[in-house]
Amino acid sequence: MYSLLLSIHSLVRWLLLVTLLISIGRAYQGWLKNKRFSKRDNTLRVITSSIAHTQLILGLWLYFISPVIKYFLQNFSEAVHMREIRFFGMEHSLMMLIAIVLITIGSSLSKRKNEDKLKFKTLAIWLTIALLVILSSVPWPFSPLISRPYFRPF
């Protein structure tokens, strides 16, 4: 079960990053070029937010069944000094939760704006900050401290 969830979590990461990048691109275009906030833009906003929430659920599920997290919680005083264990036990989890909150706030605030330019501006700012948080907290294969593969096999 754990390996399957880890693979799905890894795959959904890419779906989230793609939709987030598309949403950010469209938000900046709409904001800077004074475009109309279309039904397509709204659908993309909802899809991005939904994928983010799906990723959160998968991440929380993983958090509660992960042997790494189990070790972290049971041996906190020594595990907090171990870079990889601390990364998954605290840093990755907290930063990703913050990123999902930022996406949710940005999506919600954008939905409430009356002017198209403000909808785009709100999305552009909040989603860009969320993307930066995500990019800084993913265990990329090229990371010197904590690395994981781009895709996990099923």
MODELLER restraints for C-alpha pairs under 7 A, 6 or more apart:
rsr = mdl.restraints
at = mdl.atoms
rsr.add(forms.Gaussian(group=physical.xy_distance, feature=features.Distance(at['CA:2:A'], at['CA:62:A']), mean=6.98, stdev=0.5))
rsr.add(forms.Gaussian(group=physical.xy_distance, feature=features.Distance(at['CA:2:A'], at['CA:65:A']), mean=6.89, stdev=0.5))
rsr.add(forms.Gaussian(group=physical.xy_distance, feature=features.Distance(at['CA:2:A'], at['CA:66:A']), mean=6.95, stdev=0.5))
rsr.add(forms.Gaussian(group=physical.xy_distance, feature=features.Distance(at['CA:4:A'], at['CA:154:A']), mean=6.09, stdev=0.5))
rsr.add(forms.Gaussian(group=physical.xy_distance, feature=features.Distance(at['CA:5:A'], at['CA:62:A']), mean=6.77, stdev=0.5))
rsr.add(forms.Gaussian(group=physical.xy_distance, feature=features.Distance(at['CA:7:A'], at['CA:152:A']), mean=4.95, stdev=0.5))
rsr.add(forms.Gaussian(group=physical.xy_distance, feature=features.Distance(at['CA:7:A'], at['CA:153:A']), mean=6.17, stdev=0.5))
rsr.add(forms.Gaussian(group=physical.xy_distance, feature=features.Distance(at['CA:7:A'], at['CA:154:A']), mean=5.76, stdev=0.5))
rsr.add(forms.Gaussian(group=physical.xy_distance, feature=features.Distance(at['CA:9:A'], at['CA:55:A']), mean=6.48, stdev=0.5))
rsr.add(forms.Gaussian(group=physical.xy_distance, feature=features.Distance(at['CA:9:A'], at['CA:58:A']), mean=6.06, stdev=0.5))
rsr.add(forms.Gaussian(group=physical.xy_distance, feature=features.Distance(at['CA:9:A'], at['CA:59:A']), mean=6.84, stdev=0.5))
rsr.add(forms.Gaussian(group=physical.xy_distance, feature=features.Distance(at['CA:10:A'], at['CA:151:A']), mean=6.07, stdev=0.5))
rsr.add(forms.Gaussian(group=physical.xy_distance, feature=features.Distance(at['CA:10:A'], at['CA:152:A']), mean=6.30, stdev=0.5))
rsr.add(forms.Gaussian(group=physical.xy_distance, feature=features.Distance(at['CA:11:A'], at['CA:151:A']), mean=6.74, stdev=0.5))
rsr.add(forms.Gaussian(group=physical.xy_distance, feature=features.Distance(at['CA:12:A'], at['CA:55:A']), mean=6.34, stdev=0.5))
rsr.add(forms.Gaussian(group=physical.xy_distance, feature=features.Distance(at['CA:16:A'], at['CA:48:A']), mean=6.53, stdev=0.5))
rsr.add(forms.Gaussian(group=physical.xy_distance, feature=features.Distance(at['CA:16:A'], at['CA:51:A']), mean=5.83, stdev=0.5))
rsr.add(forms.Gaussian(group=physical.xy_distance, feature=features.Distance(at['CA:16:A'], at['CA:52:A']), mean=6.15, stdev=0.5))
rsr.add(forms.Gaussian(group=physical.xy_distance, feature=features.Distance(at['CA:19:A'], at['CA:48:A']), mean=5.51, stdev=0.5))
rsr.add(forms.Gaussian(group=physical.xy_distance, feature=features.Distance(at['CA:20:A'], at['CA:48:A']), mean=6.06, stdev=0.5))
rsr.add(forms.Gaussian(group=physical.xy_distance, feature=features.Distance(at['CA:23:A'], at['CA:44:A']), mean=6.45, stdev=0.5))
rsr.add(forms.Gaussian(group=physical.xy_distance, feature=features.Distance(at['CA:23:A'], at['CA:45:A']), mean=6.69, stdev=0.5))
rsr.add(forms.Gaussian(group=physical.xy_distance, feature=features.Distance(at['CA:24:A'], at['CA:124:A']), mean=5.36, stdev=0.5))
rsr.add(forms.Gaussian(group=physical.xy_distance, feature=features.Distance(at['CA:24:A'], at['CA:127:A']), mean=6.35, stdev=0.5))
rsr.add(forms.Gaussian(group=physical.xy_distance, feature=features.Distance(at['CA:24:A'], at['CA:128:A']), mean=6.60, stdev=0.5))
rsr.add(forms.Gaussian(group=physical.xy_distance, feature=features.Distance(at['CA:27:A'], at['CA:120:A']), mean=4.57, stdev=0.5))
rsr.add(forms.Gaussian(group=physical.xy_distance, feature=features.Distance(at['CA:27:A'], at['CA:121:A']), mean=6.60, stdev=0.5))
rsr.add(forms.Gaussian(group=physical.xy_distance, feature=features.Distance(at['CA:27:A'], at['CA:123:A']), mean=6.07, stdev=0.5))
rsr.add(forms.Gaussian(group=physical.xy_distance, feature=features.Distance(at['CA:27:A'], at['CA:124:A']), mean=5.03, stdev=0.5))
rsr.add(forms.Gaussian(group=physical.xy_distance, feature=features.Distance(at['CA:28:A'], at['CA:120:A']), mean=6.69, stdev=0.5))
rsr.add(forms.Gaussian(group=physical.xy_distance, feature=features.Distance(at['CA:28:A'], at['CA:121:A']), mean=7.00, stdev=0.5))
rsr.add(forms.Gaussian(group=physical.xy_distance, feature=features.Distance(at['CA:28:A'], at['CA:124:A']), mean=5.70, stdev=0.5))
rsr.add(forms.Gaussian(group=physical.xy_distance, feature=features.Distance(at['CA:30:A'], at['CA:36:A']), mean=6.89, stdev=0.5))
rsr.add(forms.Gaussian(group=physical.xy_distance, feature=features.Distance(at['CA:30:A'], at['CA:117:A']), mean=6.69, stdev=0.5))
rsr.add(forms.Gaussian(group=physical.xy_distance, feature=features.Distance(at['CA:30:A'], at['CA:120:A']), mean=5.74, stdev=0.5))
rsr.add(forms.Gaussian(group=physical.xy_distance, feature=features.Distance(at['CA:31:A'], at['CA:117:A']), mean=5.02, stdev=0.5))
rsr.add(forms.Gaussian(group=physical.xy_distance, feature=features.Distance(at['CA:31:A'], at['CA:120:A']), mean=5.00, stdev=0.5))
rsr.add(forms.Gaussian(group=physical.xy_distance, feature=features.Distance(at['CA:31:A'], at['CA:121:A']), mean=5.34, stdev=0.5))
rsr.add(forms.Gaussian(group=physical.xy_distance, feature=features.Distance(at['CA:34:A'], at['CA:117:A']), mean=5.89, stdev=0.5))
rsr.add(forms.Gaussian(group=physical.xy_distance, feature=features.Distance(at['CA:36:A'], at['CA:116:A']), mean=5.75, stdev=0.5))
rsr.add(forms.Gaussian(group=physical.xy_distance, feature=features.Distance(at['CA:37:A'], at['CA:116:A']), mean=5.10, stdev=0.5))
rsr.add(forms.Gaussian(group=physical.xy_distance, feature=features.Distance(at['CA:45:A'], at['CA:107:A']), mean=6.43, stdev=0.5))
rsr.add(forms.Gaussian(group=physical.xy_distance, feature=features.Distance(at['CA:49:A'], at['CA:103:A']), mean=6.45, stdev=0.5))
rsr.add(forms.Gaussian(group=physical.xy_distance, feature=features.Distance(at['CA:49:A'], at['CA:104:A']), mean=6.35, stdev=0.5))
rsr.add(forms.Gaussian(group=physical.xy_distance, feature=features.Distance(at['CA:49:A'], at['CA:107:A']), mean=6.98, stdev=0.5))
rsr.add(forms.Gaussian(group=physical.xy_distance, feature=features.Distance(at['CA:52:A'], at['CA:100:A']), mean=6.13, stdev=0.5))
rsr.add(forms.Gaussian(group=physical.xy_distance, feature=features.Distance(at['CA:53:A'], at['CA:100:A']), mean=6.97, stdev=0.5))
rsr.add(forms.Gaussian(group=physical.xy_distance, feature=features.Distance(at['CA:63:A'], at['CA:69:A']), mean=6.25, stdev=0.5))
rsr.add(forms.Gaussian(group=physical.xy_distance, feature=features.Distance(at['CA:68:A'], at['CA:85:A']), mean=6.38, stdev=0.5))
rsr.add(forms.Gaussian(group=physical.xy_distance, feature=features.Distance(at['CA:69:A'], at['CA:89:A']), mean=5.37, stdev=0.5))
rsr.add(forms.Gaussian(group=physical.xy_distance, feature=features.Distance(at['CA:72:A'], at['CA:79:A']), mean=5.34, stdev=0.5))
rsr.add(forms.Gaussian(group=physical.xy_distance, feature=features.Distance(at['CA:72:A'], at['CA:85:A']), mean=6.24, stdev=0.5))
rsr.add(forms.Gaussian(group=physical.xy_distance, feature=features.Distance(at['CA:72:A'], at['CA:89:A']), mean=6.01, stdev=0.5))
rsr.add(forms.Gaussian(group=physical.xy_distance, feature=features.Distance(at['CA:79:A'], at['CA:85:A']), mean=6.09, stdev=0.5))
rsr.add(forms.Gaussian(group=physical.xy_distance, feature=features.Distance(at['CA:79:A'], at['CA:86:A']), mean=6.34, stdev=0.5))
rsr.add(forms.Gaussian(group=physical.xy_distance, feature=features.Distance(at['CA:80:A'], at['CA:86:A']), mean=5.03, stdev=0.5))
rsr.add(forms.Gaussian(group=physical.xy_distance, feature=features.Distance(at['CA:84:A'], at['CA:146:A']), mean=6.07, stdev=0.5))
rsr.add(forms.Gaussian(group=physical.xy_distance, feature=features.Distance(at['CA:92:A'], at['CA:137:A']), mean=5.44, stdev=0.5))
rsr.add(forms.Gaussian(group=physical.xy_distance, feature=features.Distance(at['CA:95:A'], at['CA:133:A']), mean=6.47, stdev=0.5))
rsr.add(forms.Gaussian(group=physical.xy_distance, feature=features.Distance(at['CA:95:A'], at['CA:137:A']), mean=6.43, stdev=0.5))
rsr.add(forms.Gaussian(group=physical.xy_distance, feature=features.Distance(at['CA:96:A'], at['CA:134:A']), mean=6.16, stdev=0.5))
rsr.add(forms.Gaussian(group=physical.xy_distance, feature=features.Distance(at['CA:99:A'], at['CA:130:A']), mean=4.57, stdev=0.5))
rsr.add(forms.Gaussian(group=physical.xy_distance, feature=features.Distance(at['CA:99:A'], at['CA:133:A']), mean=5.92, stdev=0.5))
rsr.add(forms.Gaussian(group=physical.xy_distance, feature=features.Distance(at['CA:99:A'], at['CA:134:A']), mean=6.24, stdev=0.5))
rsr.add(forms.Gaussian(group=physical.xy_distance, feature=features.Distance(at['CA:102:A'], at['CA:126:A']), mean=6.03, stdev=0.5))
rsr.add(forms.Gaussian(group=physical.xy_distance, feature=features.Distance(at['CA:102:A'], at['CA:127:A']), mean=6.98, stdev=0.5))
rsr.add(forms.Gaussian(group=physical.xy_distance, feature=features.Distance(at['CA:102:A'], at['CA:130:A']), mean=5.61, stdev=0.5))
rsr.add(forms.Gaussian(group=physical.xy_distance, feature=features.Distance(at['CA:103:A'], at['CA:126:A']), mean=6.42, stdev=0.5))
rsr.add(forms.Gaussian(group=physical.xy_distance, feature=features.Distance(at['CA:103:A'], at['CA:127:A']), mean=5.67, stdev=0.5))
rsr.add(forms.Gaussian(group=physical.xy_distance, feature=features.Distance(at['CA:103:A'], at['CA:130:A']), mean=6.14, stdev=0.5))
rsr.add(forms.Gaussian(group=physical.xy_distance, feature=features.Distance(at['CA:106:A'], at['CA:122:A']), mean=6.15, stdev=0.5))
rsr.add(forms.Gaussian(group=physical.xy_distance, feature=features.Distance(at['CA:106:A'], at['CA:123:A']), mean=5.38, stdev=0.5))
rsr.add(forms.Gaussian(group=physical.xy_distance, feature=features.Distance(at['CA:106:A'], at['CA:126:A']), mean=4.94, stdev=0.5))
rsr.add(forms.Gaussian(group=physical.xy_distance, feature=features.Distance(at['CA:106:A'], at['CA:127:A']), mean=6.54, stdev=0.5))
rsr.add(forms.Gaussian(group=physical.xy_distance, feature=features.Distance(at['CA:107:A'], at['CA:123:A']), mean=6.38, stdev=0.5))
rsr.add(forms.Gaussian(group=physical.xy_distance, feature=features.Distance(at['CA:109:A'], at['CA:122:A']), mean=6.94, stdev=0.5))
rsr.add(forms.Gaussian(group=physical.xy_distance, feature=features.Distance(at['CA:110:A'], at['CA:119:A']), mean=4.46, stdev=0.5))
rsr.add(forms.Gaussian(group=physical.xy_distance, feature=features.Distance(at['CA:110:A'], at['CA:122:A']), mean=5.51, stdev=0.5))
rsr.add(forms.Gaussian(group=physical.xy_distance, feature=features.Distance(at['CA:110:A'], at['CA:123:A']), mean=5.98, stdev=0.5))
rsr.add(forms.Gaussian(group=physical.xy_distance, feature=features.Distance(at['CA:111:A'], at['CA:119:A']), mean=6.79, stdev=0.5))
rsr.add(forms.Gaussian(group=physical.xy_distance, feature=features.Distance(at['CA:113:A'], at['CA:119:A']), mean=5.55, stdev=0.5))
rsr.add(forms.Gaussian(group=physical.xy_distance, feature=features.Distance(at['CA:139:A'], at['CA:146:A']), mean=5.53, stdev=0.5))
rsr.add(forms.Gaussian(group=physical.xy_distance, feature=features.Distance(at['CA:139:A'], at['CA:147:A']), mean=4.91, stdev=0.5))
rsr.add(forms.Gaussian(group=physical.xy_distance, feature=features.Distance(at['CA:139:A'], at['CA:148:A']), mean=5.58, stdev=0.5))
rsr.add(forms.Gaussian(group=physical.xy_distance, feature=features.Distance(at['CA:140:A'], at['CA:147:A']), mean=5.16, stdev=0.5))
rsr.add(forms.Gaussian(group=physical.xy_distance, feature=features.Distance(at['CA:140:A'], at['CA:148:A']), mean=5.73, stdev=0.5))
rsr.add(forms.Gaussian(group=physical.xy_distance, feature=features.Distance(at['CA:140:A'], at['CA:149:A']), mean=6.96, stdev=0.5))
rsr.add(forms.Gaussian(group=physical.xy_distance, feature=features.Distance(at['CA:140:A'], at['CA:150:A']), mean=6.95, stdev=0.5))
rsr.add(forms.Gaussian(group=physical.xy_distance, feature=features.Distance(at['CA:141:A'], at['CA:147:A']), mean=4.50, stdev=0.5))
rsr.add(forms.Gaussian(group=physical.xy_distance, feature=features.Distance(at['CA:141:A'], at['CA:148:A']), mean=4.94, stdev=0.5))
rsr.add(forms.Gaussian(group=physical.xy_distance, feature=features.Distance(at['CA:141:A'], at['CA:149:A']), mean=5.23, stdev=0.5))
rsr.add(forms.Gaussian(group=physical.xy_distance, feature=features.Distance(at['CA:141:A'], at['CA:150:A']), mean=6.44, stdev=0.5))
